[in-house]
């Protein structure tokens, strides 16, 4: 299962997703893990594994909404383990 499937199945809630994104963006060096049913997602690992998200977050001048969407994209495309 990937994050997007868990989101559609309501195993990953809007609140949990928003909290994880905010925590990651506040300090990317701190571990942020999202519980998804019996699985977990490491937000930093999902961002690093996603080329689009890595590029957006490294881009100078990327807006807050662009950064949030980049992290959200990474989480929704990541496999839940």
N, CA, C and O atoms as CSV, one atom per row, in Angstrom:
chain,resi,resn,atom,element,x,y,z
A,1,UNK,N,N,0.846,-1.170,0.000
A,1,UNK,CA,C,0.000,0.000,0.000
A,1,UNK,C,C,0.898,1.241,0.000
A,1,UNK,O,O,1.949,1.262,0.641
A,2,UNK,N,N,0.468,2.261,-0.723
A,2,UNK,CA,C,1.191,3.532,-0.713
A,2,UNK,C,C,0.396,4.551,0.111
A,2,UNK,O,O,-0.770,4.329,0.436
A,3,UNK,N,N,1.044,5.662,0.439
A,3,UNK,CA,C,0.417,6.673,1.264
A,3,UNK,C,C,-0.909,7.169,0.725
A,3,UNK,O,O,-1.845,7.383,1.496
A,4,UNK,N,N,-1.009,7.356,-0.578
A,4,UNK,CA,C,-2.243,7.835,-1.189
A,4,UNK,C,C,-3.390,6.854,-1.020
A,4,UNK,O,O,-4.532,7.256,-0.798
A,5,UNK,N,N,-3.085,5.566,-1.124
A,5,UNK,CA,C,-4.124,4.558,-0.903
A,5,UNK,C,C,-4.578,4.563,0.555
A,5,UNK,O,O,-5.768,4.426,0.841
A,6,UNK,N,N,-3.631,4.721,1.466
A,6,UNK,CA,C,-3.969,4.794,2.892
A,6,UNK,C,C,-4.801,6.039,3.169
A,6,UNK,O,O,-5.711,6.008,3.997
A,7,UNK,N,N,-4.497,7.112,2.492
A,7,UNK,CA,C,-5.250,8.368,2.655
A,7,UNK,C,C,-6.696,8.187,2.175
A,7,UNK,O,O,-7.637,8.587,2.860
A,8,UNK,N,N,-6.860,7.590,1.009
A,8,UNK,CA,C,-8.208,7.351,0.482
A,8,UNK,C,C,-9.002,6.391,1.363
A,8,UNK,O,O,-10.222,6.510,1.478
A,9,UNK,N,N,-8.301,5.436,1.986
A,9,UNK,CA,C,-8.956,4.464,2.866
A,9,UNK,C,C,-9.155,5.018,4.279
A,9,UNK,O,O,-9.640,4.310,5.162
A,10,UNK,N,N,-8.781,6.283,4.492
A,10,UNK,CA,C,-8.925,6.959,5.790
A,10,UNK,C,C,-8.024,6.376,6.876
A,10,UNK,O,O,-8.268,6.598,8.062
A,11,UNK,N,N,-6.980,5.629,6.485
A,11,UNK,CA,C,-5.990,5.151,7.446
A,11,UNK,C,C,-4.990,6.255,7.770
A,11,UNK,O,O,-4.347,6.234,8.820
A,12,UNK,N,N,-4.865,7.205,6.872
A,12,UNK,CA,C,-4.023,8.384,7.041
A,12,UNK,C,C,-4.955,9.589,6.998
A,12,UNK,O,O,-5.533,9.898,5.956
A,13,UNK,N,N,-5.097,10.258,8.120
A,13,UNK,CA,C,-6.055,11.367,8.209
A,13,UNK,C,C,-5.430,12.687,7.772
A,13,UNK,O,O,-4.208,12.822,7.710
A,14,UNK,N,N,-6.284,13.649,7.474
A,14,UNK,CA,C,-5.810,14.991,7.135
A,14,UNK,C,C,-4.992,15.576,8.284
A,14,UNK,O,O,-3.939,16.174,8.062
A,15,UNK,N,N,-5.477,15.404,9.506
A,15,UNK,CA,C,-4.772,15.953,10.667
A,15,UNK,C,C,-3.387,15.345,10.822
A,15,UNK,O,O,-2.417,16.066,11.059
A,16,UNK,N,N,-3.283,14.034,10.692
A,16,UNK,CA,C,-1.989,13.360,10.823
A,16,UNK,C,C,-1.040,13.804,9.722
A,16,UNK,O,O,0.146,14.027,9.967
A,17,UNK,N,N,-1.559,13.930,8.519
A,17,UNK,CA,C,-0.744,14.357,7.389
A,17,UNK,C,C,-0.273,15.796,7.577
A,17,UNK,O,O,0.907,16.088,7.384
A,18,UNK,N,N,-1.173,16.692,7.949
A,18,UNK,CA,C,-0.811,18.093,8.165
A,18,UNK,C,C,0.196,18.249,9.293
A,18,UNK,O,O,1.136,19.037,9.186
A,19,UNK,N,N,0.005,17.505,10.370
A,19,UNK,CA,C,0.926,17.562,11.498
A,19,UNK,C,C,2.318,17.098,11.097
A,19,UNK,O,O,3.315,17.718,11.466
A,20,UNK,N,N,2.384,16.010,10.344
A,20,UNK,CA,C,3.673,15.472,9.903
A,20,UNK,C,C,4.382,16.447,8.963
A,20,UNK,O,O,5.591,16.649,9.077
A,21,UNK,N,N,3.648,17.042,8.048
A,21,UNK,CA,C,4.239,18.002,7.118
A,21,UNK,C,C,4.778,19.206,7.880
A,21,UNK,O,O,5.904,19.640,7.638
A,22,UNK,N,N,3.991,19.741,8.787
A,22,UNK,CA,C,4.425,20.896,9.573
A,22,UNK,C,C,5.660,20.576,10.404
A,22,UNK,O,O,6.595,21.375,10.464
A,23,UNK,N,N,5.668,19.419,11.040
A,23,UNK,CA,C,6.812,19.021,11.863
A,23,UNK,C,C,8.062,18.865,11.013
A,23,UNK,O,O,9.139,19.308,11.411
A,24,UNK,N,N,7.933,18.246,9.855
A,24,UNK,CA,C,9.090,18.068,8.972
A,24,UNK,C,C,9.627,19.415,8.503
A,24,UNK,O,O,10.834,19.651,8.545
A,25,UNK,N,N,8.750,20.288,8.062
A,25,UNK,CA,C,9.200,21.586,7.553
A,25,UNK,C,C,9.785,22.464,8.658
A,25,UNK,O,O,10.662,23.286,8.394
A,26,UNK,N,N,9.311,22.301,9.884
A,26,UNK,CA,C,9.847,23.077,11.000
A,26,UNK,C,C,11.296,22.692,11.292
A,26,UNK,O,O,12.107,23.554,11.632
A,27,UNK,N,N,11.626,21.409,11.163
A,27,UNK,CA,C,12.994,20.944,11.407
A,27,UNK,C,C,13.218,19.612,10.700
A,27,UNK,O,O,12.956,18.554,11.270
A,28,UNK,N,N,13.705,19.662,9.450
A,28,UNK,CA,C,13.913,18.428,8.679
A,28,UNK,C,C,14.921,17.457,9.305
A,28,UNK,O,O,14.960,16.284,8.932
A,29,UNK,N,N,15.731,17.933,10.250
A,29,UNK,CA,C,16.724,17.045,10.864
A,29,UNK,C,C,16.127,16.168,11.963
A,29,UNK,O,O,16.740,15.178,12.363
A,30,UNK,N,N,14.948,16.516,12.451
A,30,UNK,CA,C,14.293,15.714,13.486
A,30,UNK,C,C,13.444,14.626,12.838
A,30,UNK,O,O,12.797,14.868,11.819
A,31,UNK,N,N,13.440,13.427,13.423
A,31,UNK,CA,C,12.633,12.349,12.840
A,31,UNK,C,C,11.134,12.627,12.958
A,31,UNK,O,O,10.638,13.022,14.013
A,32,UNK,N,N,10.440,12.412,11.863
A,32,UNK,CA,C,8.986,12.530,11.829
A,32,UNK,C,C,8.455,11.240,11.218
A,32,UNK,O,O,8.766,10.902,10.076
A,33,UNK,N,N,7.655,10.533,11.993
A,33,UNK,CA,C,7.093,9.265,11.536
A,33,UNK,C,C,5.581,9.363,11.601
A,33,UNK,O,O,5.020,9.829,12.593
A,34,UNK,N,N,4.929,8.922,10.541
A,34,UNK,CA,C,3.478,8.913,10.479
A,34,UNK,C,C,3.004,7.469,10.626
A,34,UNK,O,O,3.430,6.582,9.887
A,35,UNK,N,N,2.126,7.256,11.583
A,35,UNK,CA,C,1.533,5.928,11.770
A,35,UNK,C,C,0.380,5.775,10.782
A,35,UNK,O,O,-0.516,6.618,10.725
A,36,UNK,N,N,0.412,4.699,10.009
A,36,UNK,CA,C,-0.624,4.437,9.008
A,36,UNK,C,C,-1.115,3.014,9.224
A,36,UNK,O,O,-0.507,2.052,8.753
A,37,UNK,N,N,-2.208,2.900,9.932
A,37,UNK,CA,C,-2.691,1.561,10.265
A,37,UNK,C,C,-1.621,0.843,11.057
A,37,UNK,O,O,-1.187,1.325,12.103
A,38,UNK,N,N,-1.190,-0.310,10.564
A,38,UNK,CA,C,-0.122,-1.063,11.216
A,38,UNK,C,C,1.251,-0.682,10.673
A,38,UNK,O,O,2.270,-1.167,11.164
A,39,UNK,N,N,1.283,0.180,9.666
A,39,UNK,CA,C,2.538,0.590,9.061
A,39,UNK,C,C,2.976,1.974,9.509
A,39,UNK,O,O,2.292,2.651,10.277
A,40,UNK,N,N,4.136,2.371,9.005
A,40,UNK,CA,C,4.711,3.665,9.345
A,40,UNK,C,C,5.383,4.271,8.120
A,40,UNK,O,O,5.844,3.561,7.226
A,41,UNK,N,N,5.426,5.593,8.100
A,41,UNK,CA,C,6.140,6.323,7.058
A,41,UNK,C,C,7.131,7.275,7.707
A,41,UNK,O,O,6.761,8.075,8.566
A,42,UNK,N,N,8.380,7.191,7.298
A,42,UNK,CA,C,9.408,8.133,7.727
A,42,UNK,C,C,9.380,9.282,6.729
A,42,UNK,O,O,9.742,9.106,5.566
A,43,UNK,N,N,8.954,10.455,7.178
A,43,UNK,CA,C,8.737,11.579,6.264
A,43,UNK,C,C,10.042,12.011,5.587
A,43,UNK,O,O,10.049,12.260,4.382
A,44,UNK,N,N,11.129,12.102,6.329
A,44,UNK,CA,C,12.404,12.519,5.728
A,44,UNK,C,C,12.844,11.536,4.642
A,44,UNK,O,O,13.316,11.947,3.582
A,45,UNK,N,N,12.688,10.252,4.905
A,45,UNK,CA,C,13.078,9.245,3.912
A,45,UNK,C,C,12.211,9.342,2.666
A,45,UNK,O,O,12.705,9.177,1.550
A,46,UNK,N,N,10.917,9.609,2.850
A,46,UNK,CA,C,10.039,9.712,1.684
A,46,UNK,C,C,10.390,10.932,0.844
A,46,UNK,O,O,10.337,10.882,-0.385
A,47,UNK,N,N,10.747,12.025,1.506
A,47,UNK,CA,C,11.130,13.245,0.767
A,47,UNK,C,C,12.423,12.993,-0.004
A,47,UNK,O,O,12.518,13.334,-1.183
A,48,UNK,N,N,13.411,12.401,0.651
A,48,UNK,CA,C,14.689,12.136,-0.016
A,48,UNK,C,C,14.553,11.155,-1.179
A,48,UNK,O,O,15.332,11.211,-2.130
A,49,UNK,N,N,13.580,10.268,-1.108
A,49,UNK,CA,C,13.373,9.282,-2.169
A,49,UNK,C,C,12.581,9.839,-3.347
A,49,UNK,O,O,12.463,9.179,-4.380
A,50,UNK,N,N,12.039,11.041,-3.205
A,50,UNK,CA,C,11.201,11.634,-4.250
A,50,UNK,C,C,11.943,12.796,-4.901
A,50,UNK,O,O,12.179,13.822,-4.263
A,51,UNK,N,N,12.311,12.636,-6.171
A,51,UNK,CA,C,13.113,13.650,-6.868
A,51,UNK,C,C,12.412,15.001,-6.934
A,51,UNK,O,O,13.048,16.036,-6.737
A,52,UNK,N,N,11.111,15.005,-7.206
A,52,UNK,CA,C,10.359,16.265,-7.287
A,52,UNK,C,C,10.408,17.016,-5.961
A,52,UNK,O,O,10.695,18.212,-5.926
A,53,UNK,N,N,10.129,16.310,-4.881
A,53,UNK,CA,C,10.103,16.942,-3.564
A,53,UNK,C,C,11.476,17.475,-3.177
A,53,UNK,O,O,11.591,18.582,-2.650
A,54,UNK,N,N,12.505,16.699,-3.436
A,54,UNK,CA,C,13.865,17.131,-3.137
A,54,UNK,C,C,14.215,18.396,-3.908
A,54,UNK,O,O,14.829,19.314,-3.364
A,55,UNK,N,N,13.824,18.439,-5.172
A,55,UNK,CA,C,14.122,19.613,-6.003
A,55,UNK,C,C,13.379,20.843,-5.499
A,55,UNK,O,O,13.972,21.918,-5.400
A,56,UNK,N,N,12.113,20.713,-5.181
A,56,UNK,CA,C,11.326,21.858,-4.711
A,56,UNK,C,C,11.887,22.383,-3.395
A,56,UNK,O,O,12.033,23.594,-3.228
A,57,UNK,N,N,12.201,21.497,-2.467
A,57,UNK,CA,C,12.697,21.927,-1.161
A,57,UNK,C,C,14.092,22.539,-1.246
A,57,UNK,O,O,14.464,23.343,-0.392
A,58,UNK,N,N,14.860,22.174,-2.253
A,58,UNK,CA,C,16.192,22.752,-2.436
A,58,UNK,C,C,16.142,24.069,-3.214
A,58,UNK,O,O,17.109,24.831,-3.217
A,59,UNK,N,N,15.032,24.327,-3.859
A,59,UNK,CA,C,14.893,25.512,-4.706
A,59,UNK,C,C,14.848,26.778,-3.848
A,59,UNK,O,O,14.055,26.885,-2.912
A,60,UNK,N,N,15.708,27.722,-4.184
A,60,UNK,CA,C,15.687,29.007,-3.501
A,60,UNK,C,C,14.424,29.761,-3.914
A,60,UNK,O,O,14.104,29.850,-5.100
A,61,UNK,N,N,13.729,30.287,-2.951
A,61,UNK,CA,C,12.521,31.047,-3.246
A,61,UNK,C,C,11.250,30.226,-3.330
A,61,UNK,O,O,10.195,30.760,-3.673
A,62,UNK,N,N,11.327,28.936,-3.023
A,62,UNK,CA,C,10.100,28.117,-3.016
A,62,UNK,C,C,9.194,28.634,-1.899
A,62,UNK,O,O,9.644,28.861,-0.776
A,63,UNK,N,N,7.935,28.812,-2.215
A,63,UNK,CA,C,6.993,29.344,-1.230
A,63,UNK,C,C,6.599,28.268,-0.216
A,63,UNK,O,O,6.834,27.080,-0.434
A,64,UNK,N,N,6.005,28.698,0.881
A,64,UNK,CA,C,5.527,27.758,1.892
A,64,UNK,C,C,4.561,26.735,1.331
A,64,UNK,O,O,4.718,25.540,1.582
A,65,UNK,N,N,3.546,27.185,0.561
A,65,UNK,CA,C,2.624,26.210,-0.027
A,65,UNK,C,C,3.313,25.229,-0.986
A,65,UNK,O,O,2.947,24.054,-1.034
A,66,UNK,N,N,4.290,25.693,-1.734
A,66,UNK,CA,C,5.029,24.797,-2.631
A,66,UNK,C,C,5.782,23.748,-1.821
A,66,UNK,O,O,5.809,22.574,-2.190
A,67,UNK,N,N,6.388,24.170,-0.726
A,67,UNK,CA,C,7.117,23.231,0.123
A,67,UNK,C,C,6.162,22.225,0.760
A,67,UNK,O,O,6.464,21.033,0.805
A,68,UNK,N,N,5.018,22.690,1.252
A,68,UNK,CA,C,4.031,21.785,1.853
A,68,UNK,C,C,3.540,20.759,0.826
A,68,UNK,O,O,3.429,19.571,1.128
A,69,UNK,N,N,3.251,21.227,-0.375
A,69,UNK,CA,C,2.774,20.315,-1.422
A,69,UNK,C,C,3.844,19.309,-1.823
A,69,UNK,O,O,3.528,18.163,-2.144
A,70,UNK,N,N,5.105,19.727,-1.807
A,70,UNK,CA,C,6.195,18.808,-2.153
A,70,UNK,C,C,6.298,17.685,-1.122
A,70,UNK,O,O,6.456,16.518,-1.482
A,71,UNK,N,N,6.208,18.036,0.148
A,71,UNK,CA,C,6.277,17.017,1.202
A,71,UNK,C,C,5.042,16.123,1.138
A,71,UNK,O,O,5.154,14.905,1.276
A,72,UNK,N,N,3.879,16.707,0.931
A,72,UNK,CA,C,2.641,15.923,0.837
A,72,UNK,C,C,2.721,14.937,-0.336
A,72,UNK,O,O,2.325,13.779,-0.207
A,73,UNK,N,N,3.231,15.400,-1.463
A,73,UNK,CA,C,3.385,14.533,-2.628
A,73,UNK,C,C,4.266,13.338,-2.302
A,73,UNK,O,O,3.938,12.201,-2.642
A,74,UNK,N,N,5.388,13.603,-1.639
A,74,UNK,CA,C,6.299,12.519,-1.277
A,74,UNK,C,C,5.623,11.485,-0.377
A,74,UNK,O,O,5.771,10.280,-0.579
A,75,UNK,N,N,4.877,11.975,0.621
A,75,UNK,CA,C,4.215,11.061,1.557
A,75,UNK,C,C,3.136,10.240,0.844
A,75,UNK,O,O,3.025,9.035,1.070
A,76,UNK,N,N,2.351,10.880,-0.006
A,76,UNK,CA,C,1.267,10.168,-0.682
A,76,UNK,C,C,1.757,9.156,-1.716
A,76,UNK,O,O,1.040,8.214,-2.051
A,77,UNK,N,N,2.972,9.347,-2.219
A,77,UNK,CA,C,3.533,8.418,-3.203
A,77,UNK,C,C,4.417,7.327,-2.583
A,77,UNK,O,O,4.827,6.391,-3.270
A,78,UNK,N,N,4.701,7.449,-1.303
A,78,UNK,CA,C,5.620,6.518,-0.643
A,78,UNK,C,C,4.935,5.227,-0.230
A,78,UNK,O,O,3.761,5.233,0.142
A,79,UNK,N,N,5.664,4.119,-0.293
A,79,UNK,CA,C,5.110,2.859,0.215
A,79,UNK,C,C,5.060,2.882,1.730
A,79,UNK,O,O,5.982,3.374,2.382
A,80,UNK,N,N,3.992,2.355,2.286
A,80,UNK,CA,C,3.837,2.273,3.741
A,80,UNK,C,C,4.503,0.977,4.187
A,80,UNK,O,O,4.211,-0.094,3.655
A,81,UNK,N,N,5.392,1.082,5.159
A,81,UNK,CA,C,6.113,-0.108,5.603
A,81,UNK,C,C,5.931,-0.393,7.044
A,81,UNK,O,O,6.483,-1.367,7.555
